[in-house]
Amino acid sequence: MAISKILRRSLSAGKRSNSTRSDVPKGHFVVYVGEGEKRRFVIPLSYLNEPSFQDLLCQAEEEFGFHHPMGGLTIPCSEDLFIDMTSRLSRT
């Protein structure tokens, strides 16, 4: 399934749960990351074009489907791995 379709479904689910927050700047979106307790990250939409981030979205779809009760995408990886990946993406 296309990444844009995954994101669209996830974001619309978040709107239905009325969890949109005003602290998310335009051009960014919320993801929740962690293996136990989830930590909230606000990241730029430009990451959606990155193959490594697209891989994480595909893993999220496989593990969680399109139901994200926290109002944002839930990414199934450790915080350390996610922070390392996003640090590399922000340098490019």
C-alpha positions as CSV (number, residue, x, y, z in Angstrom):
1,M,0.0,0.0,0.0
2,A,1.3,3.5,-0.8
3,I,2.8,5.4,2.1
4,S,0.6,8.4,1.5
5,K,-2.5,6.2,1.9
6,I,-1.1,4.8,5.2
7,L,-0.5,8.3,6.5
8,R,-3.9,9.6,5.3
9,R,-5.8,6.8,7.0
10,S,-3.7,7.2,10.2
11,L,-4.2,11.0,10.3
12,S,-7.9,10.8,9.7
13,A,-8.2,8.3,12.6
14,G,-6.4,10.8,14.8
15,K,-8.8,13.5,13.8
16,R,-11.8,11.3,14.7
17,S,-10.4,10.8,18.2
18,N,-10.1,14.6,18.6
19,S,-6.5,14.4,19.6
20,T,-5.1,17.0,17.2
21,R,-2.8,19.3,19.2
22,S,-1.9,22.9,18.5
23,D,1.8,22.3,19.3
24,V,2.3,20.5,15.9
25,P,3.7,23.1,13.5
26,K,2.5,23.2,9.9
27,G,4.5,20.7,7.8
28,H,5.0,18.3,10.7
29,F,3.2,15.3,12.2
30,V,3.1,13.3,15.4
31,V,4.5,9.7,15.8
32,Y,4.7,7.6,19.0
33,V,7.8,5.5,19.4
34,G,8.9,2.9,21.9
35,E,8.7,-0.7,22.8
36,G,6.9,-0.3,26.1
37,E,5.9,3.2,27.1
38,K,5.5,5.3,24.0
39,R,7.2,8.7,23.6
40,R,5.7,11.4,21.3
41,F,7.8,12.9,18.5
42,V,6.9,15.8,16.2
43,I,8.7,15.3,12.9
44,P,8.7,17.0,9.5
45,L,6.6,15.6,6.6
46,S,9.7,15.6,4.4
47,Y,10.7,12.4,6.2
48,L,8.0,10.6,4.3
49,N,10.2,10.8,1.2
50,E,13.0,8.9,2.9
51,P,13.2,5.1,2.3
52,S,14.3,4.3,5.8
53,F,11.3,6.1,7.2
54,Q,9.0,4.4,4.7
55,D,10.3,1.1,5.9
56,L,9.3,2.0,9.5
57,L,5.8,3.0,8.2
58,C,5.4,-0.3,6.5
59,Q,6.4,-2.1,9.8
60,A,3.9,0.1,11.7
61,E,1.1,-1.0,9.2
62,E,2.0,-4.6,9.6
63,E,2.1,-4.5,13.4
64,F,-0.7,-2.0,14.2
65,G,-2.8,-1.7,11.0
66,F,-4.6,1.6,10.8
67,H,-5.9,1.9,14.3
68,H,-3.8,4.3,16.3
69,P,-5.6,5.1,19.6
70,M,-3.0,7.7,20.6
71,G,-3.9,10.0,17.7
72,G,-0.7,9.7,15.8
73,L,1.3,7.0,14.1
74,T,2.8,4.3,16.4
75,I,6.2,3.3,15.2
76,P,7.4,-0.2,16.3
77,C,11.0,0.3,17.2
78,S,13.2,1.5,20.1
79,E,13.5,5.1,20.9
80,D,17.3,4.9,20.4
81,L,16.9,3.5,16.9
82,F,14.3,6.1,16.0
83,I,16.4,9.0,17.3
84,D,19.5,7.7,15.5
85,M,17.6,7.5,12.2
86,T,15.9,10.9,12.5
87,S,19.3,12.5,13.4
88,R,20.7,11.1,10.2
89,L,17.7,12.3,8.2
90,S,17.9,15.8,9.6
91,R,21.5,16.1,8.4
92,T,20.6,15.3,4.8
